[in-house]
Amino acid sequence: MAAPQRQEPPPAPEVDPANPKIQRWPDLGLALILDFISEPQEAEMIAAFHAADPRTGGKKRLSQHFGHHFDYTTFGASGTRFTPVPPYITDFLPRLPVQDSLPDQFTVQYYPPGAGIPPHVDTHSMFGEALYSLSFGSDVPMVFRMSGANDARKMRLPKRSLASDTKDASESAPAEGQQNGASASAPPDPAPAGQDPYQAQEYEHPSWELLLPSRSLLLMMGPSRYGYTHGIKGRKTDIIDGQPVQRVGRYSITMRTTRRGDEIRCDCEYPGVCDSRIREEQARNGQTS
C-alpha cells in the first residue's frame, strides 16, 4: 500500500516584473496568468455553454468538444469527429503564451459544486507539450503531486487504452483528458541498481494545492506536464485564505495540440507515466494494451 499522502504549502512563484498577473514556477514548467479573460468574456462563455446544453445546473459534469474531439479510448484526438471552434475561443488564441504550436483540440467542461477530477497525468505522446486549462465561473484549488511507483502501476493496468484503439468513446468519460494516475521540482529517487523502478517501495511524494482563480489561465509544460499528477478534490467547500468558501459551478477549457502519425512519440524523463514508454514495454513483452 502507498504511504499516507502528505500535503505541503505550494512553492512560491516568480512574479513577472513586467506584468504582476503572470506567475511562474520555472523548475516545474508551470505558469498561471490571472485575469486572462474579462468578466464580460466569462459571462459570454457561460451563456454559450448553457445555450448549447440546457442541462447545466444539475449534478453531473458536462462536456463539449471543439476542434478535434477528445477520444477517451485512445486518450488522443479523434480522426473523424470535428466541431468548428467558436469565436469565444478563437478570439483569445493569439494571446496564448506558446504561439509556435497553437491548440486545435478544446474540451469545455462544467463541474457542479462538489465535483472533482481524480489525479492523473495527461497523455504524453498524443498531444504537444503545452497543456492549458482556462478556469471560469468559480475559483478552485488544483492539487499537484510528483508521480511515483503507484501511478506507474495504475498506468499499466490492462483496462487502460493507449493508441491501439481508434473507436470514439462516450463523452461522459473521465474529466479533462484523465488518464490513470505532484512537492516540488526534483524527480523521484531512482530505484536501487537491478530493481524494477515500478516495484520500488511506494513512496508518495507530498502534494500541494494551487488556487486557480476564476478567469485564470494555467499552462503546464516540462515536469508539471509530464511528471506530475494534477487533479481537483471532490468537495463542496474549500479553505481559501483561511476562510471556508462554498463552491459554485465551475467551467474550464482544456486546450491541447494534436499529434498525428510519426509525431506521436515522447522521450521525456518520466517513463513511469509515459504512454509511449508503456507501448514500448508492451511490445518488448509481447503484450497488447
Disulfide bonds with the S-S distance in Angstrom:
none
